[in-house]
Amino acid sequence: MVLELKNIEKSFGEKQVLKGISLTAEGGKAFGLLGRNGAGKTTAIRILMNVFPQNGGEVLFDGEPIDYNKVNFGYLPEERGLYPKKKIFDQLVYFAELKGMKHADAAAAVDYWLSRLGMSEYRNKRLDTLSKGNQQKIQLITALAHDPQIIILDEPFSGLDPVNAMLLKDVVKEEIQKGKIVLFSSHQMNYIEEFCDSIAIINGGKAVLSGDLHGIKRNYPRNRIVVRSEQSTLISSEYGGACVRGEDGELIITLSSPEEKQSVMKHLTELYDIDEIKVFEPSLNDIFVEYAEKQI
């Protein structure tokens, strides 16, 4: 499966929110849609889901204009959209039926997901009796119970403790392994970096950077190396001003040219007790700040 947004434009009155955005997401991979608040991410998602139409451009699925009667979406919104006073099981089945499932199939799917997420004991509880994190897990079931082809997760880890975050990670990885298209929108760059093969950074209604995340990182100059060692003070003394200490105590050594990295690594490992040594690559957070810090 391949999902494409091609030259999408959208205006509200005189304000142009999207200015020709193009991106491609593939089945069996996760795609990260990034941008500061107001950059146009939510508008792009709503167009993708046919909440409202674009003014220009097209949404394609496997190279053809998308048929919303045949392609199923699962959507986890940043803001919860469930009924706090209603019984959890009843409303989950109701939402699954809205997506075209028969009642018996919807009930079976909901019970499966309640069990998978460790929520079966809350089956007949009201939503407002649950913690914020457990409410997030119930909201996730509305996005998955009908077995959608395309899953859109907007700040999915919000409110989750580390144990539940790990559970959600496992579930998302399972959906990716099934060949589904998973699209993340989040400000938590560590999760995007962990899951996503490709990203797009939106700024001012334009995609200012897009493509394979590994390839994007490799395009940065490779003239710095990261070193972790108990002998860091000695190493720092040897390299002087070319060596700085990173936020986590590691040393970052800037070389005269990328071609020096092999010889410098060899020198360091032969002379010092090295715990870790690698070529420095910017984090996704560094890249995001570079492309989104100044709003267009």
N, C-alpha and C positions, 0 to 999 in steps of 0.2 A: 504494500500500500504506500502511496505517495500523496501527500497533501501539500498543495501549493497555494500561496497567496501571491498574485501577480499584479503589481502596480496598483495596489489598493489605495483609493483616495476617499476621504470622508470629510464633509464639512457640516457644521451646525450653524446655520445662518451664515454670517460672514467669516466665521472662524474655521479655518482649515485645520483639522485635527490630525489626519493622516495624509501624507504627501507622496504617494507612490510607493508604498511599502511592498517588498517582495521577500518571501521566505519559503523554504521547503523543509518539510518534516517527513521522515520515512518510518514505515512500520518496523517494529523491533528495535527502535532507538528512541531516546528521549531528546526532546528539543527544549532549550531554555529561552524564554522570551523575557528580556530584561529591559529595565528602564526606570527612571525616577518617576515619582508621582506626577501625573499629568502628561507623561511622555506620549501616551496613545496606546498603551498595552491593552487596557480594558476595552477600548473602542475596537481594536483589532480582533480581540476575542469575541466580542459581541457580533461583529460582522461574520466571523468564521462560523459562529453558531446560528446565524440567520435570525438574530434578534432584531436587527434592522439592516437595510441594504446599504451597500457602498454607493458612492457617487461615480466611481470609476474603477476599472480593474475587474478581476474575476477570481473566484475561488475554485480550484480544480482538485479533483480526486481521481488519481490514476490517469491524469492527462485529460480528463473530461470535466465539463462543468458539474459541480457537485449536485447530486440528487438527494435532497434532505429527507425524502421519503424512504430512501434505501440505506443511508449512512447514519449510524447511531452515534451519538455523542454522550459522554459522561462528563459532568461538570461539577467540580468541587469549588464553590465560590469562597472568596476570602471572608465575606460576611455570611453567617449562617442563615439559612432560609427555611428552617423547619418550624413545626408548630409546637411551642413549648408545653402546652397543656394536653396534648394528645398522646395516646399510647404509642410507644416507639414502633412496635411491630406493625400496627395498623397503618401508620403513615408511611412506613417504608414500603409496604406492599402497595399502597395507593400510588406512590411515586413510580414504582416499577411498572404498574399497570398503565400509567400515563405514557410510559415509553413503549407500550405495545405488548407487554407480557400478559399472558393469561393468568387468572388469579392463582391457580394451583402452582404454576411455574414461578410466579412472583413470590409466593409464600415460601417455596422450597429454596429459592435463591436468597431470600432475606435470612432465613434460618441458617443457611450455609455461611453467609458473611458475618452474621452475629457470632457464630461459633468461631470462625476464622480470626476474628478480631477480639475474641475473649469477652464478648458482650452479651452472651445468651442469658445471663442472669437478669439482665435489664429488659428483656423482651417485652414484658407487660408493664414496664414503668413509664411514667411521663418523662418527656425529654428534660423538663426543667429540674428534675431531681438529680441529674447527672452533673459531674464536674465538667469544666470547660474542655479538657482533653477528651473525655469520653463523648461529649457532644460532637466534637470534631470527627471522631471515629464513626458515629452514627451518620453524620453528614457524608462521610466518605462512602458509606454503603449506598447512598442514593446515586452516587456517580458510577458504581461498579455492578450493582445487582442485575441490571439488564444486559450485561455483557457487551458494552459498546466497543466499536472499532477505534474510536478516537477518544482519549481521556485527557481532559484539561484540568490541571490542578493549580489553583491560585492560592499561594501561601499555604501549602498543605500541612506543614509542620508547626503551624501556629498553635501554641497552647499545649503541645505534646511534651511530656517528660521524656528523658532519654530512652526508657524501656519502650514506650509507645512509639517513639520516633523510629526505633529499630524495627518494630513490628511493621510500621508503615513502609519503611524502606524495603523490607522483604516482600510485601504485597506489591509495591510498585515494580520491583524487579521481576516478579512473577508475570505481571501484565506485559511488561516489555518482552519477556521471553516468549510470550504467546504470539508475538508479532504485531502487537497493537502500537498505534501511534500515541505517545505520551508527551504532552506539552506542559512544561512547568512555567509558571510565572511566580517569581519569588525575589525577595531582597536578601535571602539567606544564601549567600554565594557558595558556602561550603557544600550545601545540598545540590545546587546546580552543578558545581564542579564534580561532585561524586557521580551524578546520574547522567548528565547530558553529554551526548556526542557532539551536538551542534548547538550554537547559540545565535541569537540576534539581539543587538542592543539598539533600542529605539530612543531617539533624542529629538524632540521637537517635531514629532510626526514622521521622522525619517529613520530608516535602518542605517545607522552610521557604521555598524560593523556586523558582519554575519559570516557564518561558515563553520567548518570543523574546529572544535575548540583546541584539539591537540595541534592542528596546523597553525592556528592563530598564535599559539604560544611559541611555536618553533620559528615563526617569522620575526620574533624579537631578537635583537643581537645576543649571540651566545658567547659573550666575552666575560661572563662572571661565573664563578664557581662557589658552591656552598660547602662549608666544611664544619663538621662537628668533631671535637676532640677535647680530651681532658688537658691537652697541652696547647689550648687556644691562645694563652698569653704569649707563649714562645712563637707561635705561628704569626700572631699579630705583630710581634716585634720585628720578625723577618720581613714582612710585607709592608709595614709602615702605613703610609697614607692610602695605599691601594686596598687596604683591608678595613672593613667596618663591621661592627657587631649588629646582627639582626635583632628583631623583637624577641625571639625565643632563645637568644644566647648564641646562635650559630654565627660563624664568620662568613662574610661575603667578600670575596677577593675579586677585584676588577683587573682583568688582564689587558695587555696592550693590544692583543688581537685574539679572535676566536681560535686561531691556529695554535696558540700556546697551551690550550687547556690540557691536552694529553701529557705534555711534558711536565707541566706544573702538578697535575694530579699524581704522576709517577714520582716526582720529587717529594711531594708531601707524604705519600704512603710509605716511601722508603725511609724517610727521616723521622716521621712522627707516628704516634699511636693514634690512628684515625678511626673514629666510629662511623662516620658517614661522609661521603664526598660525592658531589653531583654537579651537573651544570645548572645554574640558576635559571628558573623560569618564573615569569610573573604569575602571581595568583590571579584568579578570575576577579577578585576584589580589586586588585591593582588595575586590571584592564578596564573594569567597569568605571572606576573613578576617572581614568584617563579619557574615556569616551563620553561620559555622562556628567562629569563635574560641571562643565559649562553648558548650561541649557541653551539649545539653539532657538 
